[in-house]
Amino acid sequence: MALELYFYNECSFSRSVLNCLVNLHCEDKIIKKNIRENPEYEKELIALTGAKTVPVLLIDGKPLKGSEEINKYLVVEFL
């Protein structure tokens, strides 16, 4: 399963997901794409979702939006 997280550090919702990754010890299983550090990631995100709202977790190419939904998914997958 391919997992990619679009985020930026200053976003509190992104921080929530990043903290969840650390707590579940699964941060090495997800490709992290900071849209503020790499403009190409922001372009990818807009192409995928039509917006640059973060966090977004791509699960095998399908976007999952929102920190609560992402955190719930991560808990089910990695707890």
Contacts in CASP RR format, 6 or more apart in sequence:
PFRMAT RR
TARGET T0000
AUTHOR 0000-0000-0000
METHOD contacts of the structure
MODEL  1
MALELYFYNECSFSRSVLNCLVNLHCEDKIIKKNIRENPEYEKELIALTG
AKTVPVLLIDGKPLKGSEEINKYLVVEFL
1 59 0 8 1.000
1 60 0 8 1.000
2 31 0 8 1.000
2 58 0 8 1.000
2 59 0 8 1.000
2 60 0 8 1.000
2 61 0 8 1.000
3 29 0 8 1.000
3 30 0 8 1.000
3 31 0 8 1.000
3 57 0 8 1.000
3 58 0 8 1.000
3 59 0 8 1.000
4 30 0 8 1.000
4 31 0 8 1.000
4 32 0 8 1.000
4 33 0 8 1.000
4 57 0 8 1.000
4 58 0 8 1.000
4 61 0 8 1.000
5 17 0 8 1.000
5 18 0 8 1.000
5 21 0 8 1.000
5 30 0 8 1.000
5 31 0 8 1.000
5 32 0 8 1.000
5 33 0 8 1.000
5 55 0 8 1.000
5 56 0 8 1.000
5 57 0 8 1.000
5 58 0 8 1.000
5 70 0 8 1.000
6 33 0 8 1.000
6 35 0 8 1.000
6 41 0 8 1.000
6 44 0 8 1.000
6 45 0 8 1.000
6 54 0 8 1.000
6 55 0 8 1.000
6 56 0 8 1.000
6 57 0 8 1.000
6 58 0 8 1.000
7 14 0 8 1.000
7 17 0 8 1.000
7 18 0 8 1.000
7 32 0 8 1.000
7 33 0 8 1.000
7 34 0 8 1.000
7 35 0 8 1.000
7 54 0 8 1.000
7 55 0 8 1.000
8 14 0 8 1.000
8 34 0 8 1.000
8 35 0 8 1.000
8 36 0 8 1.000
8 37 0 8 1.000
8 54 0 8 1.000
9 15 0 8 1.000
9 18 0 8 1.000
9 34 0 8 1.000
9 36 0 8 1.000
10 36 0 8 1.000
11 54 0 8 1.000
11 55 0 8 1.000
13 54 0 8 1.000
13 55 0 8 1.000
13 66 0 8 1.000
13 67 0 8 1.000
14 54 0 8 1.000
14 55 0 8 1.000
14 67 0 8 1.000
16 55 0 8 1.000
16 67 0 8 1.000
16 71 0 8 1.000
17 55 0 8 1.000
17 57 0 8 1.000
17 67 0 8 1.000
17 70 0 8 1.000
17 71 0 8 1.000
17 74 0 8 1.000
18 27 0 8 1.000
18 32 0 8 1.000
20 70 0 8 1.000
20 71 0 8 1.000
20 74 0 8 1.000
20 75 0 8 1.000
21 27 0 8 1.000
21 30 0 8 1.000
21 74 0 8 1.000
24 74 0 8 1.000
24 75 0 8 1.000
24 78 0 8 1.000
24 79 0 8 1.000
25 78 0 8 1.000
26 74 0 8 1.000
26 77 0 8 1.000
26 78 0 8 1.000
29 78 0 8 1.000
30 57 0 8 1.000
33 41 0 8 1.000
33 44 0 8 1.000
33 45 0 8 1.000
34 41 0 8 1.000
35 41 0 8 1.000
35 42 0 8 1.000
35 45 0 8 1.000
35 52 0 8 1.000
35 54 0 8 1.000
36 42 0 8 1.000
42 52 0 8 1.000
45 51 0 8 1.000
45 52 0 8 1.000
45 54 0 8 1.000
45 56 0 8 1.000
46 52 0 8 1.000
48 56 0 8 1.000
48 58 0 8 1.000
48 61 0 8 1.000
48 63 0 8 1.000
49 56 0 8 1.000
49 63 0 8 1.000
49 65 0 8 1.000
53 65 0 8 1.000
55 65 0 8 1.000
55 66 0 8 1.000
55 67 0 8 1.000
55 70 0 8 1.000
56 63 0 8 1.000
56 64 0 8 1.000
56 65 0 8 1.000
56 66 0 8 1.000
56 70 0 8 1.000
57 63 0 8 1.000
57 64 0 8 1.000
57 70 0 8 1.000
57 73 0 8 1.000
57 74 0 8 1.000
58 64 0 8 1.000
59 73 0 8 1.000
64 70 0 8 1.000
64 73 0 8 1.000
END
